[in-house]
């Protein structure tokens, strides 16, 4: 015969409550997170443990059957506390859930081994260990939630943490009231419903993304209680007034009927006064409590009018963002905000530019992906809160990069701005200074203000586009002016080149003709002197060599201009290349009493380059340095390894010469361009400031571009020719 006592009925009813919660949670939605799956398991384990508590005290059951469930009832609180700690860590995105689970499994195993050895689950050692384990894991879960509640600043997140805190407190109190060896005392039976309520709140907080504001509910309860107390007092006063009037009428000599009639009139009059006073008094009390608990309210119509008047005539984006956010701050008390400019792309998605309005806002451009749930909601004209983005299932498809950008902006609400059914901007606002969340009335007000911002934002963007176009046109004019000046210089350089080239060609030709005439005269006169003949032919040879060098240089420049110069790349060492180039100018260096130093090239790794052309390029560089460095000056060629993995080296030719004017530094690599006046031209190759025909710059440009991979001979100076000579890097002239 089974006897159902009150504790058994209470336990079975509680188990049925857990079953109802489990069914409702399973029907909530098919896609579940890790936290939701843990809650489902926690509900099932709670129901199983509650059943074990009922079987413990169920009279009429077989002892062996009850003994099997004693172990479940005995270990249940520890297992549930371990799962609760893991659940808190998962819900608030903390690591360590697996370690807590492993530690909990170890505690359960130790309890089982100790109980088997002692043979008594109620031994003092076992009770202390079990209570300590339950206290540690439950306290850890409470500590995690409390830490998040104090750390979080956003009101909706704090509200969710507050739900968890209340739920875990009820669960802890309930489990503390439930004894391990049965339900005997009535006070202990309070633990079952307390724990059920706590688990219900916990389940509600996990499976519902939108939770009622606990603080607002408390304020409403306080306001309702105060209004109820005042109303009760008014009714008592009215009843007392009516009773006093009736007693006064009883002492008058009026007939009974008249006294009844006058008493009824007095009661009606008091009731009428109570009706007239109650409604305004109720509103006044609620308004006073609202100002006391929340703060001053606002008039939505007046706020929209003020906002429209302030932003309507602003054409600067920065001023518009600042004015808009500051006006909203006066109404809602926001602490930070920005105006986001949205440019929709043809391929989908949108580019977003941040214009700060108030507070420290990270100015970083970003974009919404084509299928962004946030962008779709904003296009539909719906304001979106950051809490919705983080918690609502509809926004689970937001990309991590987009979510991080939104989180870094630290905004609470995103209000779309539309113009002709196109999303052109977003009002992004941070949290309120009061710590209160945005209400439905607040969002309606912000939508109305965003509508007033559309025209001003369009005008400001048009004005910004005009300013940008004006700047671009001004820059183009400046570029054209500079290009015109450079073209003038290049045109003059070409004219000078023709004169110089003709002079360079005419000089050896004149020598050849002169020596040829001398030979002809000698043959006609029959006076052929062997020594004089060798001297004459040597002069012809020297002139033809110079003519050959000039023509070869002109042909090389022509091939470079047509990209027809053939390069044969092999593995070469820069130390060898520079030595070969320097040997050509030994006599010139000795003649000008200049010192050439080669530093750091022996340590450089081999490079891939055309050795012949590279020697030619360095030869031009050394020749340039000799010609533009005063007698007794110093020339240095130094190299260094820039990137060992990529094999990139840097070679600099530096001297104590006169330098290059900054205005000419961008033109020295142009074909035929030369620094200085063509009147200073000299056919000498080593005479001070004896400029050549203008081939060296083009050759060095070709060497930098293609002749030498990973090798850069020379760097541009930053001096004018009028500066006093000193040691500095110099490029090509």
Residue pairs with C-beta under 8 A, 6 or more apart in sequence:
1 60
2 58
2 59
2 60
2 61
3 58
3 59
3 60
4 58
5 57
5 58
5 59
6 189
7 54
7 57
7 182
7 183
7 184
7 189
8 54
8 57
8 58
8 183
10 183
10 189
10 192
10 193
11 50
11 51
11 53
11 54
11 183
11 192
12 50
12 51
12 54
14 50
14 192
14 193
14 195
14 196
15 47
15 50
15 51
15 54
17 196
17 200
18 43
18 44
18 46
18 47
18 50
18 196
18 199
19 47
21 43
21 199
21 200
21 203
22 40
22 43
22 44
22 47
24 203
25 36
25 39
25 40
25 43
25 203
25 207
26 40
28 207
29 393
31 393
31 396
32 40
34 90
35 87
35 90
35 91
35 206
36 206
36 207
38 83
38 86
38 87
38 90
39 87
39 202
39 203
39 206
39 207
41 83
42 80
42 83
42 84
42 87
42 199
42 202
43 199
43 203
45 76
45 79
45 80
45 83
46 80
46 195
46 199
48 72
48 76
49 72
49 73
49 76
49 77
49 79
49 80
50 192
51 69
52 69
52 70
52 72
52 73
52 76
53 73
53 76
53 178
53 182
53 183
55 61
55 65
55 66
55 69
55 73
56 66
56 69
56 70
56 73
56 181
56 182
56 183
57 182
57 183
57 184
58 66
70 121
73 180
74 115
74 121
74 130
74 180
75 108
75 111
75 112
77 130
77 134
77 175
77 178
77 180
78 104
78 107
78 108
78 111
78 130
78 133
78 134
78 137
79 104
79 108
80 175
81 104
81 133
81 134
81 136
81 137
81 138
81 141
81 175
82 100
82 101
82 103
82 104
82 105
82 107
82 108
82 137
83 104
84 137
84 138
84 141
84 168
84 171
85 100
85 104
85 137
85 138
85 140
85 141
85 144
86 97
86 100
86 101
86 104
87 141
88 94
88 140
88 141
88 144
88 145
88 164
88 168
89 95
89 96
89 97
89 100
89 144
90 97
91 164
91 206
92 144
92 145
92 148
92 161
94 144
100 137
100 140
104 133
104 137
107 129
107 133
110 129
111 126
111 129
111 130
111 133
114 125
114 126
114 129
115 121
115 123
115 126
118 125
118 126
120 126
122 181
130 180
134 175
138 168
138 171
138 172
138 175
141 168
142 165
142 168
142 169
142 172
145 161
145 164
145 165
145 168
146 165
148 157
148 161
149 158
149 161
149 162
149 165
152 158
152 161
153 431
154 386
154 387
154 412
154 431
155 213
155 431
155 432
155 435
155 436
155 437
156 211
156 385
156 387
156 437
157 387
158 435
159 211
159 213
159 214
159 215
159 437
160 205
160 211
160 391
162 214
162 215
163 201
163 202
163 204
163 205
163 211
163 214
164 202
164 205
166 198
166 201
166 214
167 198
167 199
167 200
167 201
167 202
167 205
168 198
168 202
169 198
170 194
170 195
170 197
170 198
170 201
171 195
171 198
171 199
171 202
172 198
173 191
173 194
173 195
173 198
174 190
174 191
174 192
174 193
174 194
174 195
174 196
174 197
174 198
175 191
175 195
176 191
177 187
177 188
177 190
177 191
177 194
178 188
178 191
178 192
178 195
179 185
179 188
183 189
183 192
204 211
205 211
209 387
209 388
209 391
209 392
209 393
210 391
210 392
213 437
215 436
219 289
219 290
219 293
219 294
222 289
222 293
223 285
223 286
223 289
223 290
223 293
226 285
226 289
227 282
227 285
227 286
230 281
230 282
230 285
231 278
231 282
234 274
234 277
234 278
234 281
235 274
238 270
238 271
238 273
238 274
241 270
242 263
242 266
242 267
242 270
245 263
245 266
245 267
245 270
246 263
246 266
246 267
249 259
249 262
249 263
249 266
250 259
252 259
254 262
287 297
290 297
291 297
294 434
294 436
295 333
295 434
298 331
298 332
298 445
300 441
300 444
300 445
300 448
303 331
303 445
303 449
304 445
304 448
304 449
304 452
306 327
307 324
307 327
307 328
307 331
307 449
307 452
308 452
310 323
310 327
311 320
311 323
311 324
311 327
311 452
311 453
311 456
312 452
312 455
312 456
313 456
314 320
314 323
314 456
314 459
314 460
315 459
315 460
315 463
316 460
316 463
316 464
317 339
317 341
317 355
317 460
317 461
317 464
318 355
318 356
320 339
320 355
320 453
320 456
320 457
320 460
321 337
321 338
321 339
321 355
321 356
321 357
322 357
322 358
324 337
324 339
324 357
324 427
324 449
324 453
325 334
325 336
325 337
325 338
325 339
325 357
325 358
325 429
326 357
326 358
327 449
328 334
328 337
328 427
328 429
328 446
328 449
329 335
329 337
329 358
331 445
332 429
332 432
332 438
332 442
332 445
333 432
333 433
333 434
334 358
334 429
334 430
334 431
334 432
334 433
335 358
335 359
335 430
335 431
335 432
335 433
336 358
336 359
336 360
336 361
336 410
336 411
336 429
336 430
336 431
337 357
337 358
337 359
337 361
337 411
337 427
337 428
337 429
337 430
338 354
338 355
338 356
338 357
338 358
338 361
338 409
338 411
338 428
339 355
339 357
339 425
339 426
339 427
339 428
339 453
339 457
340 352
340 353
340 354
340 355
340 414
340 425
340 426
340 427
340 428
341 352
341 353
341 355
341 424
341 425
341 457
341 461
342 350
342 351
342 352
342 423
342 424
342 425
342 426
343 350
343 351
343 352
343 353
344 350
344 422
344 423
345 351
345 367
347 370
348 369
348 370
348 371
349 367
349 368
349 369
349 370
349 372
349 375
350 367
350 368
350 375
350 423
351 365
351 367
352 365
352 366
352 367
352 368
352 426
353 365
354 361
354 362
354 363
354 364
354 365
354 409
356 363
359 430
361 409
362 408
362 409
364 405
364 408
366 401
366 402
366 405
367 402
368 374
368 375
368 402
369 375
369 399
369 402
371 397
372 397
372 398
372 399
372 402
373 394
373 395
373 396
373 397
373 398
374 384
374 389
374 395
374 398
374 402
374 406
374 414
375 423
377 384
377 394
378 384
378 414
378 416
378 423
378 426
379 416
379 423
381 416
381 418
381 447
382 416
383 413
383 414
383 415
383 416
383 443
383 446
383 447
384 413
384 414
385 412
385 413
385 414
385 438
386 406
386 407
386 411
386 412
386 413
386 414
387 412
387 437
388 394
388 395
389 395
389 398
389 403
389 406
390 403
398 406
409 428
410 430
411 428
411 429
411 430
412 429
412 430
412 431
412 432
412 437
412 438
413 428
413 429
413 438
413 443
413 446
414 426
414 427
414 428
415 426
415 427
415 428
415 429
415 443
415 446
415 447
415 449
415 450
416 423
416 425
416 426
416 450
417 423
417 424
417 425
417 426
417 427
417 450
417 451
417 453
417 454
417 457
418 424
418 450
418 451
418 454
419 454
419 455
419 457
419 458
424 454
424 457
424 458
424 461
425 453
425 454
425 457
427 446
427 449
427 450
427 453
429 446
432 438
438 446
486 666
486 667
489 667
489 673
490 667
490 670
490 672
490 673
493 667
493 670
493 672
493 673
493 674
493 694
494 672
496 672
496 674
496 678
496 694
497 672
497 674
497 693
497 694
499 678
500 674
500 678
500 681
500 691
500 692
500 693
500 694
501 550
501 554
501 693
503 681
503 683
504 550
504 683
504 693
505 547
505 550
507 543
507 546
507 683
508 543
508 544
508 546
508 547
508 550
509 543
509 547
511 539
511 540
511 542
511 543
512 540
512 543
512 544
512 547
515 536
515 537
515 539
515 540
515 543
516 540
518 536
519 533
519 536
522 528
522 529
522 532
522 533
522 536
550 693
553 693
553 695
553 699
554 695
556 565
556 695
556 699
557 671
557 695
557 698
557 699
559 565
560 698
560 699
560 702
561 671
561 698
565 613
565 702
565 706
567 610
567 613
567 706
567 707
568 610
568 612
569 608
569 609
569 610
569 709
570 608
570 609
570 610
570 611
571 606
571 607
571 608
572 606
572 607
572 608
572 609
572 611
572 614
573 601
573 604
573 606
573 607
574 601
574 604
574 607
574 639
574 649
574 651
574 711
575 598
575 601
575 602
575 604
577 609
577 611
577 614
577 615
577 618
578 598
578 601
578 618
578 637
578 651
579 598
580 615
581 615
581 616
581 618
581 619
581 621
581 622
582 596
582 598
582 618
582 622
582 637
584 619
584 622
585 596
585 619
585 622
585 623
585 626
585 686
588 623
588 626
588 685
588 686
589 595
589 596
589 626
589 635
591 686
592 626
592 629
592 631
592 632
592 633
592 686
592 688
593 631
593 632
594 626
594 629
594 631
594 632
594 633
594 634
594 635
595 633
595 634
595 635
596 622
596 635
596 636
596 637
597 634
597 635
597 636
597 637
598 636
598 637
598 638
599 636
599 637
599 638
599 639
600 638
600 639
600 640
601 637
601 638
601 639
601 651
603 641
604 639
604 640
604 641
604 649
605 641
605 647
605 649
607 647
607 649
607 708
607 709
607 710
607 711
608 709
608 710
609 707
609 708
609 709
609 711
610 707
610 708
613 702
613 703
613 707
614 703
614 707
614 708
614 711
616 699
616 703
617 699
617 700
617 702
617 703
617 707
617 708
617 713
618 637
618 653
618 713
620 695
620 696
620 699
620 700
620 732
621 653
621 696
621 700
621 713
621 714
621 732
622 635
622 637
622 653
623 685
623 686
623 692
623 696
624 696
624 732
624 733
625 635
625 653
625 655
625 657
625 730
626 635
626 686
627 685
627 686
627 687
627 688
627 689
627 690
627 691
627 733
628 655
628 657
628 658
628 688
628 689
628 730
628 733
629 635
629 655
629 656
629 657
629 658
629 688
630 656
630 657
630 658
630 688
630 725
631 688
633 655
633 656
633 657
633 725
634 655
634 656
634 727
635 653
635 654
635 655
635 656
636 653
636 654
636 655
637 651
637 652
637 653
637 654
638 651
638 652
638 654
639 649
639 650
639 651
639 652
640 649
640 650
641 648
641 649
641 650
642 648
642 649
642 650
646 710
647 710
648 710
649 710
649 711
650 712
651 711
651 712
651 713
651 714
652 713
652 714
652 715
652 729
653 713
653 714
653 729
653 730
653 731
654 727
654 728
654 729
654 730
655 730
656 725
656 726
656 727
657 725
657 730
658 689
658 721
658 725
659 717
659 719
659 720
659 721
659 723
659 728
659 730
660 668
660 675
660 716
660 717
660 719
660 721
660 730
660 731
660 733
661 675
661 720
661 721
662 718
662 719
662 720
664 673
664 675
665 716
665 717
665 731
667 673
668 675
668 697
668 731
668 732
668 733
669 697
669 698
669 700
669 701
669 732
670 697
670 698
671 694
671 697
671 698
672 693
672 694
672 698
673 694
673 697
674 691
674 692
674 693
674 694
674 697
674 733
675 691
675 733
676 689
676 691
680 689
680 690
680 691
681 690
681 691
682 689
682 690
682 691
683 690
684 690
685 692
691 733
696 732
696 733
697 732
697 733
700 713
700 714
700 731
700 732
701 732
703 711
703 713
704 712
704 713
704 714
714 729
714 730
714 731
714 732
715 729
715 730
715 731
716 731
717 728
717 729
717 730
717 731
719 728
